[in-house]
Amino acid sequence: MIAPVVSDAPVGAVLADVRSYLDGRVGRDAYDAGHLPAAVFVDLGEVLADHTDPSVAGRHPLPDPEAFARDMSALGIGDDDVVVAYDDAGGVMAARLVWMLRATGHEAALLDGGIQAYDGPLETDPPLRAPATFTARPWPQDKLASIEDAAQAGAHIVIDARQRERFEGAPDNLDPRFGHIPGARSVPCRENLAPDGRFLPQDELRATFAAAGITGEEPVISYCGSGVTACHNLIALEHAGLGGGRLFPGSWSQWSRDPNRPVETS
């Protein structure tokens, strides 16, 4: 399988623009204003997430495999395509698509540095791609963690990809309670990146994960606010040669909506 992070897209790869924002900006608007040549736009909220009660499965639960397959097909992404995804935030959003594809056995990678690393002319028109055959595959249970799994921090290393201030309990307007899952360890995904938005050298990534108790032998569960940026930590683990881990898709958005779940703030 293609490496999880690449500096250049292989010839023939499908480029996927997965820009998405929490501040009111619209990813599609950014795409329409200028995207990498021939890139398709993948809407995180519409294609990479289901729409259910957040208290049941969080703000961005994984979509039904059949729906995901239909959307990939409509974008012209097929079973045998290699997908290279990017955004403008070091891959913290695009990692969701890459993780979903790799988890189901498809060839996919993050473009290191994202759109900022490209110095050629951008395009404003979407590419004309014919629908492709993309077979629905169930989400592999060995790559997923439930809310009960995440509660067992003594049996796993549970890492939180959000900014440290949110981990420590700083208020925000996204979820009803503030803090983190008891026993979780703060590994902000944005700290996987150098100032230019590219991944840190692999030895530095390994040192970061080692500080959280991860050496590649331990079972790891990754979460964030809603199961999106948590994928960046999973990609970084693989990129650093530390194996993988499991995604808790509901993440803090599910945990914080259950009043019976305890919260830590330090």
Protein Blocks (a to p, Z undefined) as FASTA:
>chain_A
ZZfbdfbdcehiacddfbdcfeopafklmmmnopcehiacddfklmmpccddfklnojbd
cddfklmmmmmmmnopafklccddddfeoommmmmmmmmmmmnopacdddehijmlpcbd
cdfbdcdddddddddddddfklcccfklmmmmmlpccddfbdfklmnopacfkbmbecdd
ehiacddfklmpcfkopacdfklmmmmmmmnopahlaccddddfnopmmmmmmmmmmmno
napadddfklmmlmmmmmkbccdfZZ
